[in-house]
């Protein structure tokens, strides 16, 4: 597990314990290919200026692809850089939104490694058009040996959006290969949700202004 994800997990210990409750709480803001109902995001999401992408706590690595979650994390970071709306931070504590990702296995049950080799280069610089991200990625410090296991029910990719400091996701998307490059469909779906919420907010503001001008 990467240092970023480990730090985020320590600061958000309630995520794993409250998983069942959270699922119920965010049912109305979950998105999926089968769910066509539009649910607007809270204003703080579209007003946010920065994001940090982490691997969701407790995400094991598929035995046949030990870097699957790390690759998904990088795919999502690049997709956000390409979008250009948010500044991409390396440290979740300084970001407005935390984007949690988990790579699906494509199978109902799949052999996993509980502690994957998540090391990354000590420094990174990435540029997309006029957007530049400079950051430092620390190497994992946990020397625990990889533990084999089996994960059940994680066939599809998952992305969840959190307000920084919160354990409850405000938006979730689960679909097959939705974190796969180059399309990274999950980020595209989030972009649609953000733009819909922003447009709705603008329309509400215009309606309020129109109401004030017509009041005698």
Secondary structure as the mmCIF struct_conf table of DSSP 4:
data_model
#
loop_
_struct_conf.conf_type_id
_struct_conf.id
_struct_conf.beg_label_comp_id
_struct_conf.beg_label_asym_id
_struct_conf.beg_label_seq_id
_struct_conf.end_label_comp_id
_struct_conf.end_label_asym_id
_struct_conf.end_label_seq_id
HELX_RH_AL_P HELX_RH_AL_P1 UNK A 3 UNK A 11
TURN_TY1_P TURN_TY1_P1 UNK A 12 UNK A 13
HELX_RH_AL_P HELX_RH_AL_P2 UNK A 14 UNK A 17
TURN_TY1_P TURN_TY1_P2 UNK A 18 UNK A 18
HELX_RH_AL_P HELX_RH_AL_P3 UNK A 19 UNK A 25
TURN_TY1_P TURN_TY1_P3 UNK A 26 UNK A 26
HELX_RH_3T_P HELX_RH_3T_P1 UNK A 27 UNK A 29
STRN STRN1 UNK A 30 UNK A 31
STRN STRN2 UNK A 32 UNK A 32
TURN_TY1_P TURN_TY1_P4 UNK A 33 UNK A 34
STRN STRN3 UNK A 35 UNK A 35
HELX_LH_PP_P HELX_LH_PP_P1 UNK A 40 UNK A 42
HELX_RH_AL_P HELX_RH_AL_P4 UNK A 43 UNK A 47
STRN STRN4 UNK A 50 UNK A 55
HELX_LH_PP_P HELX_LH_PP_P2 UNK A 56 UNK A 56
TURN_TY1_P TURN_TY1_P5 UNK A 57 UNK A 58
HELX_LH_PP_P HELX_LH_PP_P3 UNK A 60 UNK A 60
STRN STRN5 UNK A 61 UNK A 62
TURN_TY1_P TURN_TY1_P6 UNK A 63 UNK A 64
TURN_TY1_P TURN_TY1_P7 UNK A 66 UNK A 67
HELX_RH_AL_P HELX_RH_AL_P5 UNK A 68 UNK A 83
BEND BEND1 UNK A 85 UNK A 86
STRN STRN6 UNK A 87 UNK A 89
BEND BEND2 UNK A 90 UNK A 90
HELX_RH_3T_P HELX_RH_3T_P2 UNK A 92 UNK A 94
BEND BEND3 UNK A 96 UNK A 96
STRN STRN7 UNK A 97 UNK A 102
BEND BEND4 UNK A 106 UNK A 108
STRN STRN8 UNK A 109 UNK A 113
BEND BEND5 UNK A 114 UNK A 115
BEND BEND6 UNK A 122 UNK A 122
STRN STRN9 UNK A 123 UNK A 128
TURN_TY1_P TURN_TY1_P8 UNK A 129 UNK A 130
STRN STRN10 UNK A 131 UNK A 136
HELX_LH_PP_P HELX_LH_PP_P4 UNK A 138 UNK A 140
HELX_LH_PP_P HELX_LH_PP_P5 UNK A 144 UNK A 146
STRN STRN11 UNK A 148 UNK A 152
BEND BEND7 UNK A 153 UNK A 153
BEND BEND8 UNK A 156 UNK A 156
STRN STRN12 UNK A 157 UNK A 163
TURN_TY1_P TURN_TY1_P9 UNK A 164 UNK A 165
BEND BEND9 UNK A 167 UNK A 168
BEND BEND10 UNK A 170 UNK A 170
STRN STRN13 UNK A 171 UNK A 175
TURN_TY1_P TURN_TY1_P10 UNK A 176 UNK A 179
TURN_TY1_P TURN_TY1_P11 UNK A 181 UNK A 183
HELX_RH_AL_P HELX_RH_AL_P6 UNK A 185 UNK A 214
#
